[in-house]
Amino acid sequence: MKMGYAGPAGSGEAKLPPCAPSRRTVDAFTRALHALLALSFVGAYSTRESELFGWMHVTLGYTMGGLLLMRLAWGLAGPRHARLSALLGKLRGLRTWSRGVGKLQVVCMAFSVVVLLLVIAPVVVTGYVAKHELTGEWMVAVHEFFGNFLLLAFLAHVGAVIVFSLLRRRNLAVPMLTGRAAGPGPDLIRCNHVFFAVLLLGSVLSFWVWQWQHAW
């Protein structure tokens, strides 16, 4: 005798629950930039004092510099949601942050992103100068200072995501992982820019392989 779930009365087969509505809010290229920047920083900071993986620290530092330039270019010529003007526009809500958790979230997240982008440049520049000994030993201390400051900014950004996820009772990290946010409505992103994301990932991986081959 064939056994199985019969479903509701009058139905001969099981019915799956409807999928929760969602909409695309972040394109693939922006998500790839975000992920590669985070991975590069974590890797670079973790290998900052390693003699065996010193080449990796340098490689990931250069990667951060290249990704920063890509983010600035994307912020000038990319889609509207990724524009630097849109990011800075969110900071204007600082005067009205007390109007609700949602408003405060937007301001805090935008502020943390701006700080991260601003600190990456001096970290990369001082690291390059220190590596090639273009100045005295004091540049190493300056590089370490900016590196530690970037760590604090990174942790503050992650902390803000966790805090506001708890306050708003929804995972705010999901859109940066899947590109979609829960809720009804049309997609905010018309083009997912998958080709650019794949091109970026391929370029970064190729650079890493090239650096690894020349490190030994």
C-alpha positions in Angstrom: 0.0 0.0 0.0 1.4 3.4 -0.9 1.9 5.7 2.0 2.3 9.4 2.0 1.0 12.7 3.1 -2.4 13.4 1.6 -2.5 17.1 2.3 -5.7 19.0 3.0 -9.1 17.4 2.5 -9.9 16.9 -1.1 -6.3 17.2 -2.2 -4.4 14.2 -3.6 -0.9 15.6 -3.0 1.0 17.7 -0.4 1.1 21.5 -0.8 4.3 23.3 0.0 4.0 26.5 2.0 4.3 29.7 0.0 7.7 31.3 -0.1 8.1 34.5 1.9 8.2 37.5 -0.4 11.5 39.2 -0.9 13.1 41.8 -3.2 16.6 42.4 -4.5 18.2 45.3 -2.7 22.0 44.8 -3.3 23.6 43.9 -6.6 26.2 41.1 -7.0 29.1 43.4 -7.7 28.6 45.5 -4.5 28.3 42.3 -2.5 31.5 41.0 -4.0 33.3 44.2 -3.2 32.0 44.1 0.4 33.0 40.4 0.9 36.4 40.8 -0.6 37.2 43.9 1.5 36.2 42.2 4.7 38.1 39.0 3.9 41.2 41.0 2.8 41.2 43.0 6.0 40.7 40.0 8.3 43.5 38.1 6.5 45.9 41.0 6.4 45.4 41.8 10.1 45.7 38.1 11.1 49.1 37.8 9.3 50.5 41.2 10.3 53.3 39.7 12.5 53.8 36.4 10.6 57.2 35.9 9.0 56.0 32.8 7.1 52.9 34.6 5.7 54.3 38.1 5.4 53.7 38.0 1.7 50.1 37.3 2.3 49.8 40.4 4.6 51.3 42.5 1.8 49.2 40.9 -0.9 45.9 41.4 1.0 46.9 45.0 1.8 47.4 45.8 -1.9 44.1 44.1 -2.5 42.4 46.4 -0.1 43.9 49.4 -1.9 42.7 48.1 -5.3 39.2 47.3 -3.9 39.0 50.8 -2.4 39.7 52.3 -5.8 37.1 50.1 -7.3 34.6 51.1 -4.7 35.3 54.8 -5.3 34.8 54.3 -9.1 31.7 52.3 -8.5 30.5 55.1 -6.2 31.0 57.6 -9.0 29.8 55.7 -12.0 27.8 52.8 -10.6 24.1 52.4 -10.0 22.2 55.0 -8.0 22.0 52.8 -4.8 25.8 52.4 -4.8 26.7 56.0 -5.4 28.8 57.9 -2.9 26.3 60.7 -3.0 23.6 58.2 -1.8 25.9 57.2 1.1 26.6 60.7 2.1 22.9 61.6 1.8 22.2 59.1 4.5 24.4 61.0 6.8 22.2 64.0 6.5 19.7 62.1 8.6 22.0 62.6 11.6 19.9 65.6 12.6 16.8 63.4 12.7 18.3 60.2 14.2 15.9 60.4 17.2 12.8 59.8 15.1 13.1 56.0 15.3 15.3 53.0 15.3 15.1 52.7 11.5 16.5 56.2 11.0 19.2 55.7 13.6 20.2 52.4 11.9 20.6 54.1 8.5 22.8 56.9 9.9 25.0 54.6 12.0 25.6 52.1 9.2 26.4 54.9 6.7 28.7 56.6 9.2 30.6 53.3 9.9 31.0 52.6 6.2 32.4 56.1 5.5 34.9 55.7 8.4 36.0 52.4 7.0 36.5 53.7 3.5 38.4 56.7 4.9 40.8 54.7 7.0 41.7 52.1 4.3 43.7 54.6 2.3 46.2 55.6 5.1 46.5 51.9 6.1 47.6 50.9 2.6 49.8 53.9 1.9 51.7 53.7 5.2 52.1 50.0 4.7 53.6 50.5 1.3 55.9 53.2 2.6 57.0 51.1 5.6 57.6 48.0 3.4 59.9 49.8 1.0 61.6 51.7 3.8 60.9 55.1 2.2 61.1 56.8 5.6 62.3 55.9 9.1 61.1 53.2 11.4 58.4 55.5 12.8 56.3 54.7 9.7 55.8 51.2 11.0 54.2 52.6 14.2 52.0 54.9 12.1 50.9 51.9 10.0 50.1 49.9 13.1 48.1 52.8 14.5 45.9 53.0 11.4 45.6 49.2 11.2 44.4 49.1 14.8 42.0 52.0 14.1 40.6 50.1 11.1 40.1 47.1 13.3 38.0 49.2 15.7 36.0 50.6 12.9 35.5 47.1 11.5 34.3 45.8 14.8 32.0 48.8 15.3 30.5 48.1 11.9 29.9 44.5 12.7 28.6 45.4 16.1 26.1 47.9 14.6 24.8 45.2 12.3 24.3 42.8 15.2 22.7 45.4 17.5 20.2 46.7 14.9 19.4 43.2 13.8 18.3 42.5 17.3 16.4 45.8 17.7 14.6 45.4 14.4 14.2 41.6 14.7 15.6 40.8 11.3 19.0 39.8 10.1 20.5 42.9 8.4 23.5 40.9 7.1 21.3 38.8 4.8 21.0 41.4 2.0 24.8 41.6 1.8 25.0 37.8 1.5 22.0 37.0 -0.8 21.3 40.4 -2.3 17.6 40.1 -1.2 15.7 41.5 1.7 12.5 40.1 3.2 9.3 42.0 2.4 6.9 42.6 -0.5 7.4 45.1 -3.3 9.4 45.5 -6.5 13.2 44.9 -6.7 15.2 48.0 -5.9 18.0 46.7 -8.2 17.1 46.2 -11.8 20.5 44.8 -12.9 22.4 42.4 -10.7 25.8 43.1 -12.4 26.9 39.4 -12.1 29.4 39.8 -15.0 31.2 42.6 -13.2 31.2 40.6 -9.9 32.7 37.5 -11.7 35.3 39.7 -13.4 36.2 41.3 -10.1 36.5 37.9 -8.3 38.6 36.5 -11.2 41.0 39.5 -11.1 41.5 39.3 -7.4 42.1 35.6 -7.4 44.6 36.0 -10.3 46.5 38.7 -8.4 46.6 36.4 -5.3 48.0 33.5 -7.4 50.6 35.8 -9.1 51.7 37.1 -5.7 52.0 33.6 -4.3 54.1 32.4 -7.2 56.5 35.3 -6.7 56.7 34.9 -3.0 58.9 31.9 -3.0 
